[in-house]
Amino acid sequence: MTQNLLSRPLELPCGATLPNRLMKAAMTEGLADAEGRVTDRLITLYRRWSAGGAGLLVTGNIMIDARYLERPGNIVIDNNGGESALRALADAGTHAGNHLWMQISHPGRQCSRIVNNRPVAPSPVQLKILGNFAQPRELSHAEINNVVANYARVARIARETGFTGVQIHAAHGYLISQFLSPLTNRRNDDWGGDPVRRARFLLHIVRAVRASVGNDYPVAVKLNSADFQKGGFTLTDSCQVAGWLQQEKIDLLEISGGTYEQPRLLGYHGDPANELEPVRQSTQRREAYFLEYAQAIRKSTNTPLAVTGGIRDAKFMNEAITNGELDVVGLARPLCVEPELPDRLLNESALVARRDELNLRLGTGLFGPGSSVGLFRALNTQGGVAWYYRQIIRLSEGREPDTTLNLRSALYRHIRDEYRAGFARRKAMRNANG
């Protein structure tokens, strides 16, 4: 490479500057205590990632409502105290001079039974995955306005406690994404019925957040390029929403895609029969799962773009920035096993990230030769997720990653720990409610 553009600062529309073009993208940590408060493990983890060299770190889902979590162990900001611990996390996560943005989120119907048997959603459309998700009830107008206010409240707390920006999570099938998709938003009122009204929830949240934090504070959005489901949120929809977000003067738009039913963000291409459009083999082999979609979205907005998913090669990263396809490169899984990778990419002592997922195979021996291929693929995907969760846990304990970890062991331990955390969370909620 003749010039390493990854080291170039990026001035955002609000006036803040990212010191380089590398972003630690959001990954759910599951390391909060039973009340949803920051723990020492989270502080250790983000201090390690801050030292790794990325100009921007984005937290995993931080929830705005204690009743509805993406998973047990989420940080929750909902009258449960813990602001001093939030300040400690912000201090640890910015100590190397980088930005740390709080990703604020609500799961909507993607709130598992482990946490809540009565989730909420734009419309009562159930998520049917292995019986893990209950039938949601439809949010009322008053509740929708309250959710909007809660996003603004949490954003204000983020600024007050030292986080240097916020990212509104409008992707991956969570509540805002559910409002955007005609598959999950079947309303015919102010909040649904056509693309303009389906986007109203997101735009109201962006405006409320901006009003709560001011014009000089970074406000970002994570948006699906598509749901990759027939009848769902499409690339055309995404381009239109990106144009509306530019009018709101957001500071960074991260492009991702998929839902729990089509978890494209995990490199899983789901059930072809349920695909909006099959992904070409050439696309699947390329760097960056969502770059082709970002190229289309770029035509609709001048907002700085970030893309996360599958990006490993420094030459490719530089080419994408040079070509104007993206402004910020998101890295997620590589930083679970190489937390210092950003620094090495910046000083060019590393030119490519390792690809541990190539070695993640459950094998037919788990359930035998007669196992369902679909079930096998889903378990292999979830096994990979669990494997990276275990690496995050090791980093949070001040240990080094264990790349020799057995995949089946990782999956078993993850499921065990999730249920333990879920039971602890339910007990804490019962105690809090008297």
C-alpha positions in Angstrom: 0.0 0.0 0.0 1.3 3.4 -0.9 -0.8 5.3 1.6 -2.7 3.9 4.6 -6.0 5.7 4.6 -7.0 3.8 7.7 -4.9 6.3 9.7 -6.7 9.3 8.3 -8.9 11.2 10.8 -12.6 11.7 9.9 -14.5 14.9 10.8 -18.1 14.2 11.5 -21.0 16.5 10.6 -21.4 17.6 14.2 -17.8 18.7 14.4 -16.3 15.8 16.4 -13.4 14.0 14.8 -12.6 10.3 14.8 -8.8 9.7 15.1 -8.8 7.0 12.4 -11.1 5.0 10.2 -11.4 1.8 12.2 -14.4 1.0 14.3 -15.0 -1.7 16.9 -18.5 -2.6 15.9 -21.2 -3.4 18.4 -21.1 -7.0 19.9 -23.5 -8.0 22.6 -21.4 -8.7 25.7 -23.8 -10.1 28.3 -21.6 -9.1 31.2 -23.8 -6.7 33.2 -25.0 -7.8 36.6 -28.5 -9.1 37.3 -29.8 -5.6 37.7 -28.4 -4.5 34.4 -25.5 -2.5 35.8 -21.9 -2.2 34.5 -19.5 -4.7 36.1 -15.7 -4.7 36.5 -15.5 -7.2 33.7 -17.0 -4.8 31.2 -14.6 -2.1 32.4 -11.6 -4.5 31.9 -13.0 -5.4 28.4 -13.3 -1.9 27.1 -10.0 -0.8 28.5 -8.5 -3.6 26.5 -10.3 -2.6 23.3 -9.5 1.1 23.8 -5.8 0.2 24.0 -6.2 -1.8 20.7 -6.1 1.3 18.5 -9.6 1.6 16.9 -10.6 5.2 16.6 -14.2 4.3 17.5 -15.6 1.7 19.9 -19.4 1.0 19.8 -20.9 -0.8 22.8 -23.2 -3.8 22.5 -26.9 -3.3 23.0 -27.6 -1.0 26.0 -31.3 -1.3 26.7 -33.7 1.5 27.4 -36.4 -0.5 29.3 -35.6 -3.0 32.1 -38.6 -5.2 31.0 -37.3 -6.0 27.5 -33.7 -7.2 27.0 -32.0 -8.6 23.9 -30.4 -11.1 26.3 -29.6 -11.6 30.0 -26.6 -9.6 30.9 -27.4 -6.5 28.9 -26.6 -3.1 30.4 -29.9 -1.4 31.2 -30.5 2.3 31.9 -33.9 2.4 33.5 -33.9 3.9 37.0 -31.6 1.2 38.3 -28.8 3.5 39.3 -25.3 2.6 38.4 -24.3 5.9 36.8 -20.9 5.9 38.5 -20.2 2.6 37.0 -21.2 4.0 33.6 -18.7 6.8 34.1 -16.0 4.2 34.9 -16.9 2.3 31.7 -16.8 5.5 29.6 -13.4 6.4 31.2 -11.9 2.9 30.5 -13.3 2.8 27.0 -11.8 6.2 26.0 -8.5 6.2 27.9 -6.4 5.7 24.7 -7.9 8.9 23.1 -10.6 7.1 21.0 -14.3 7.6 20.9 -16.7 5.3 22.8 -20.3 5.4 21.6 -23.3 3.9 23.4 -25.5 1.7 21.2 -29.0 2.2 22.5 -31.6 -0.3 21.7 -35.0 -2.0 22.4 -35.5 -5.6 21.2 -39.2 -5.5 20.5 -40.4 -9.0 19.7 -36.8 -10.3 19.7 -36.9 -10.5 23.5 -36.6 -14.2 24.5 -38.7 -16.1 26.9 -35.7 -16.3 29.2 -36.2 -12.6 29.9 -39.9 -11.9 29.2 -42.9 -14.0 28.2 -44.8 -10.9 27.0 -42.7 -8.9 24.5 -44.0 -5.9 22.6 -43.8 -5.0 18.9 -45.4 -2.7 16.3 -47.9 -5.5 15.5 -48.5 -8.9 17.1 -46.4 -10.9 14.7 -44.6 -13.7 16.6 -41.0 -14.7 16.0 -41.0 -18.5 15.6 -37.6 -19.8 16.3 -37.4 -23.0 18.4 -40.2 -21.7 20.6 -37.8 -19.2 22.2 -40.0 -16.1 21.6 -43.5 -15.5 22.9 -46.4 -13.8 21.1 -45.8 -10.0 21.3 -48.6 -7.5 21.9 -49.0 -4.4 19.9 -47.7 -1.2 21.3 -50.2 1.6 21.9 -49.7 5.2 20.7 -48.9 6.3 24.2 -46.3 3.5 24.6 -44.7 4.4 21.3 -44.3 8.0 22.5 -42.8 6.7 25.7 -40.3 4.5 23.9 -39.2 7.5 21.9 -38.7 9.5 25.1 -36.7 6.7 26.6 -34.3 6.7 23.7 -33.7 10.4 24.3 -33.4 9.9 28.0 -30.7 7.2 27.6 -28.8 9.3 25.1 -28.7 12.2 27.5 -27.4 9.9 30.2 -24.7 8.7 27.7 -23.4 12.2 27.3 -23.6 13.0 31.0 -21.6 9.9 31.9 -18.8 10.5 29.4 -19.7 8.5 26.3 -18.6 10.5 23.3 -21.5 9.6 21.1 -24.5 7.3 20.6 -25.6 4.9 18.0 -29.4 4.2 17.6 -29.8 0.5 16.7 -32.3 0.3 13.8 -31.1 -3.0 12.3 -31.1 -6.7 12.9 -34.8 -7.1 13.5 -34.9 -5.2 16.8 -37.8 -2.8 17.6 -37.0 0.1 15.2 -36.2 -2.5 12.4 -39.6 -4.1 13.1 -41.3 -0.7 12.6 -39.4 -0.3 9.3 -40.4 -3.7 7.9 -43.9 -4.4 6.4 -43.5 -8.0 7.5 -43.6 -7.0 11.2 -45.3 -3.6 11.0 -48.9 -4.3 9.8 -50.3 -1.1 11.4 -52.5 1.3 9.4 -52.1 4.4 11.5 -49.5 7.1 12.1 -46.8 4.5 12.6 -47.4 2.1 9.7 -49.1 1.5 6.4 -46.5 2.9 3.9 -42.8 3.5 3.9 -43.1 7.1 5.2 -45.2 6.1 8.2 -43.1 3.0 8.9 -40.0 5.2 9.1 -41.7 7.7 11.4 -40.7 5.9 14.6 -37.0 6.0 13.7 -37.1 9.6 12.6 -38.9 10.7 15.7 -36.3 8.9 17.8 -33.4 10.5 15.9 -35.0 14.0 16.5 -35.7 13.3 20.1 -32.1 12.1 20.7 -30.6 15.0 18.9 -32.7 17.4 21.0 -31.5 15.7 24.1 -27.7 15.7 23.4 -27.3 18.9 21.3 -25.9 19.5 17.8 -22.3 19.1 18.8 -22.6 15.5 19.9 -22.3 12.4 17.5 -25.6 10.7 16.8 -25.3 7.6 14.5 -27.7 5.0 13.2 -27.2 1.3 12.4 -29.6 0.4 9.5 -30.3 -2.8 7.6 -29.5 -2.7 4.0 -32.3 -5.2 3.8 -34.1 -7.9 5.9 -33.3 -10.5 3.2 -36.9 -11.8 3.6 -39.7 -11.9 1.0 -42.0 -9.0 1.7 -39.7 -7.4 4.2 -37.5 -4.2 4.3 -35.7 -3.9 1.0 -32.6 -2.2 -0.4 -34.9 0.3 -2.0 -36.5 1.0 1.3 -33.0 1.4 2.9 -31.9 3.9 0.3 -35.0 6.0 1.0 -34.5 5.9 4.8 -30.9 6.8 4.4 -31.9 9.9 2.5 -34.3 10.9 5.2 -31.6 10.3 7.9 -29.3 12.6 6.0 -31.9 15.4 6.3 -31.8 14.8 10.1 -28.0 15.4 10.0 -26.9 12.2 11.6 -23.1 11.7 11.9 -22.5 8.1 10.8 -24.7 5.5 9.1 -23.6 1.9 9.7 -24.9 -0.5 7.1 -25.7 -4.1 8.1 -28.5 -6.5 7.4 -30.7 -9.4 8.4 -32.8 -10.4 11.4 -32.9 -13.3 13.8 -34.8 -15.2 11.1 -32.2 -14.4 8.5 -29.0 -13.6 10.5 -26.9 -12.3 7.5 -24.8 -10.3 10.0 -23.4 -13.6 11.2 -22.4 -14.7 7.7 -25.4 -17.1 7.6 -27.5 -17.0 4.5 -30.6 -18.7 6.0 -33.3 -20.5 4.1 -33.2 -19.7 0.3 -36.9 -20.2 0.1 -37.4 -17.3 2.4 -34.9 -15.0 0.7 -35.9 -11.6 -0.7 -33.1 -12.2 -3.3 -30.5 -15.0 -3.3 -27.0 -13.8 -2.7 -24.7 -14.5 -5.6 -21.8 -16.8 -4.9 -19.4 -14.1 -6.1 -20.9 -11.8 -3.4 -20.6 -14.4 -0.7 -16.9 -14.9 -1.4 -16.1 -11.2 -1.4 -14.9 -9.1 1.5 -17.6 -7.2 3.3 -21.0 -8.9 3.4 -22.9 -5.6 2.9 -20.6 -3.5 0.7 -22.6 -4.0 -2.5 -25.7 -2.7 -0.6 -23.7 0.2 0.8 -22.7 1.2 -2.7 -26.3 1.6 -3.6 -27.1 3.5 -0.4 -24.2 5.8 -1.0 -26.1 7.2 -4.0 -28.9 8.3 -1.6 -26.8 10.0 1.1 -23.7 12.0 1.8 -23.7 10.9 5.4 -20.4 9.2 6.4 -20.9 5.4 6.0 -19.5 2.5 8.0 -19.7 -1.1 6.9 -19.2 -4.1 9.2 -19.1 -7.8 8.4 -16.5 -10.0 6.7 -13.9 -7.3 6.2 -10.4 -8.7 6.9 -7.9 -7.4 4.3 -6.2 -4.0 4.8 -5.7 -3.5 1.1 -9.4 -4.0 0.5 -10.2 -1.6 3.3 -8.0 1.1 1.8 -9.5 0.5 -1.7 -13.1 0.8 -0.3 -12.2 4.2 1.3 -10.4 5.4 -1.8 -13.3 4.5 -4.0 -15.7 6.4 -1.7 -17.7 3.2 -0.9 -17.3 3.7 2.8 -15.7 6.1 5.3 -15.2 3.8 8.4 -14.3 0.1 8.5 -16.2 -1.9 11.1 -14.4 -4.8 12.8 -16.2 -7.1 15.2 -15.3 -10.8 15.6 -11.6 -10.2 14.7 -11.3 -8.1 17.8 -12.4 -10.9 20.1 -9.3 -12.9 19.2 -7.0 -10.0 18.2 -7.9 -7.0 20.4 -4.7 -5.2 19.2 -5.5 -5.7 15.5 -6.5 -2.1 14.8 -3.1 -0.8 16.0 -1.4 -3.4 13.9 -3.4 -2.5 10.8 -2.6 1.2 11.4 1.1 0.6 11.7 1.0 -2.0 8.9 2.5 -4.8 11.0 -0.6 -6.7 10.0 -2.2 -6.7 6.6 -5.0 -9.2 7.2 -7.1 -10.4 10.1 -7.3 -14.0 11.0 -10.3 -16.1 10.0 -11.0 -18.4 12.9 -14.5 -19.1 11.6 -13.0 -21.3 8.9 -12.2 -23.7 11.6 -15.6 -23.6 13.3 -17.3 -26.8 12.4 -19.7 -28.8 14.6 -19.5 -31.9 12.4 -22.2 -34.5 11.8 -21.2 -36.3 15.0 -23.2 -33.9 17.1 -26.5 -35.4 16.2 -25.5 -38.1 13.8 -25.8 -38.5 10.0 -29.6 -38.2 10.0 -29.5 -34.6 11.4 -31.5 -32.0 9.6 -29.2 -29.9 7.4 -31.1 -26.7 8.3 -30.7 -27.5 12.0 -27.0 -28.3 11.5 -26.4 -25.0 9.7 -28.3 -23.0 12.4 -26.4 -24.8 15.2 -23.1 -24.2 13.4 -23.9 -20.5 13.2 -24.9 -20.4 16.9 -21.8 -22.4 17.8 -19.7 -19.7 16.1 -21.5 -17.0 18.0 -20.9 -18.8 21.3 -17.2 -19.4 20.5 -16.7 -15.6 20.1 -18.7 -14.9 23.3 -16.3 -17.1 25.2 -13.4 -15.1 23.8 -15.1 -11.9 25.0 -15.5 -13.4 28.5 -11.8 -14.2 28.6 -10.8 -10.7 27.6 -13.1 -9.3 30.3 -11.3 -11.4 32.8 -7.9 -10.1 31.8 -7.0 -13.3 30.0 -5.9 -13.9 26.4 -8.2 -15.5 23.9 -8.2 -19.3 23.6 -8.4 -20.1 19.8 -8.1 -23.8 20.6 -11.5 -23.8 22.3 -13.8 -26.6 21.2 -16.9 -25.3 19.4 -19.4 -27.7 21.0 -18.0 -26.9 24.4 -18.4 -23.2 23.7 -22.0 -23.7 22.6 -22.9 -25.8 25.7 -21.3 -23.3 28.1 -23.0 -20.4 26.4 -26.5 -21.9 26.7 -25.8 -22.9 30.3 -24.7 -19.4 31.2 -27.5 -17.7 29.4 -30.1 -19.6 31.3 -28.3 -19.0 34.6 -28.2 -15.3 33.8 -31.8 -15.3 32.7 -33.0 -16.9 36.0 -30.9 -14.3 38.0 -32.4 -11.5 35.9 -36.0 -12.7 36.5 -35.3 -12.9 40.3 -33.9 -9.4 40.3 -37.0 -8.1 38.5 -39.3 -9.8 40.9 -37.4 -8.3 43.8 -37.5 -4.9 42.2 -41.2 -5.1 41.8 -41.8 -6.2 45.3 
